[in-house]
Every structure is written in C-alpha cells, then in structure tokens.
Amino acid sequence: MNKPLSDIELFDLLEVKYNQYNNLSFIETDPISIPHLFKRKEDIEISAFLTATIAWGQRKSIINNARRMMALMDGSPYDFTIYAESSDLKNIHSFVHRTFIGVDCMFFIYSLRNIYTNHGGMEACFNNGIKIGNDMFEAISFFRQIFLEIKHPQRVLKHVSAPSSNSVAKRINMFLRWMVRKDKNGVDFGLWQDILPCQLYCPLDVHTGNVSRKLGLLNYKSNNWKAVAELTKRFKNFDSIDPVKYDFALFGLGVFENF
C-alpha cells in the first residue's frame, strides 16, 4: 500500500495541479466555454446556469447541446428569456439532453423570467439567500424556493438541486464557482461581488469524489452534502480564501490523468 501523503505533500500536489489546469486552454474543452461566448452579465449568468444544469454525461455532448440551446434562444439568452413570446418558445420543445427535455427547458426559461423581472436577477436571489444564515447552503435552498415559486411540473424538481435533501448540488456549486471566483487566469468569471469565494462549496461528483478519497481528502463513502462540506473544509486548510480553486486539481487528475 502506498504511504498516505502528508498535508504538505497534498498542498504541493493540489497547488501544482491547480496551476496546471487553471488556464485559458482549459476553457475550450469545458462547459464553461458556453458562457464565455457572451459579454453581457445577464447573458453570462443565464447561459452559465442553463449549461451547468445539463452538465452531466460526456463533456462533448454537454457542450454541443448547450450550444444548441443557445441557438434555440437566438444567441441572446437574456433577451430571449425576458421577451420571447409563446410562438418563439415552440422550438424549445425540441431540446433534449439526457433526461432534461423541452418541458424542463421551457419551465427554466419562465422561472428565470420571473427571477429577473420580480426578484432583481439571479445574483440578488443568492445575495438575499446567503443573508439568512451566512452560508451557501442557505443561499442555494433560498434560490430553489424562489425558482420553484411559479407553477411547475413535478418532473423539474430533479433538475434543481436541494442540499436540504443531502444532495451534492454539484451543478449549482459549479455554476456558483463560475460566477463568484475572482479568477485572474480568465477561466471563472467573478461577476458577483457580494458573495466571497471562501463561502463557496466544492462541486463534487463521482470522479472528483474518487480522486478525493484516493488522496485521503475525503472520508465519507457516499457522495452527499456532508461529503461536500467535509471536502470543502479540508480545502480551507490549504487555502482559506479560495478553497474551491482545488476543484481544478481534482478534475484534472480525474479526467485528464485518470488518477
């Protein structure tokens, strides 16, 4: 059995891999490439949220389908979300990514319209949510409540993360990383100013969970919110200001290096 890495060795490895993968070349092959197509804040937010929502399965398929979704929204996600009429929305019915289908996409657009029209936008929702308990757990739960406040089909519930049900909330945590991290290397956007990077939780999925356990970073056997909290707390021992930057390291080790 290989000797477990010390904290100093873990820190050195995570820093090396973070710096290796956190660069502009990462964007092209990652779903974050979709919001990077846009300049306006609201376009970036909406395209990022919708792309993160379908971010499971093969990365190439995720990117291709997210591009198709943006095309169905006439290449202007914010304007389409706010102003599209029923006749404009018909094409959305044709969208499919695994179990996320046209009816789900339609609801997401209507819900985002409600959020931008009546709640000040996505950033304001999360800002108001985090004030409840000064924790992103509360912010995500609050956002979910607002997101589902309009009439919705039961099937969309599975596409909206619920940490209160011990979900890993991987896709919403990834979206929040994109929006909040002040990334000098140009990958994450850092558009939102009031939420701090230290308040984020690490996106966790099967691959990053497996890498974390092999490195001795994670003790929980199951991937759930408790595991997310444990991994994020461990990362804060290495960087208390920007702990989720190590998501790049875990992802690179798992996907590119088959660690």
Number of C-alpha atoms within 10 A of each C-alpha: 3 4 5 11 13 11 13 10 11 16 16 13 14 21 17 13 18 20 14 13 21 22 16 12 10 17 17 12 11 14 23 24 19 22 26 18 14 17 9 11 14 18 21 23 25 22 26 25 23 21 25 24 22 22 23 15 10 8 13 12 16 22 21 13 19 26 20 15 23 20 13 20 21 13 17 18 23 22 14 19 22 15 10 17 10 8 7 13 18 12 14 19 14 13 19 17 18 12 12 16 16 18 17 21 22 17 18 23 22 17 20 21 21 19 20 18 11 9 15 11 17 20 23 16 20 22 19 16 23 22 13 13 10 14 15 22 22 19 20 24 19 19 24 19 14 18 21 16 12 12 9 16 11 8 11 17 13 10 15 19 21 21 20 13 10 14 15 25 25 23 23 21 23 23 20 29 23 24 24 22 24 19 17 11 11 14 20 24 22 19 16 21 13 12 22 14 22 17 19 22 29 27 23 27 17 11 16 22 26 19 21 18 14 13 16 14 20 21 13 14 10 12 18 20 21 15 21 26 17 18 24 25 18 15 23 16 12 18 16 15 14 18 23 26 24 25 24 21 22 25 23 22 20 18 12 10 9 10 14
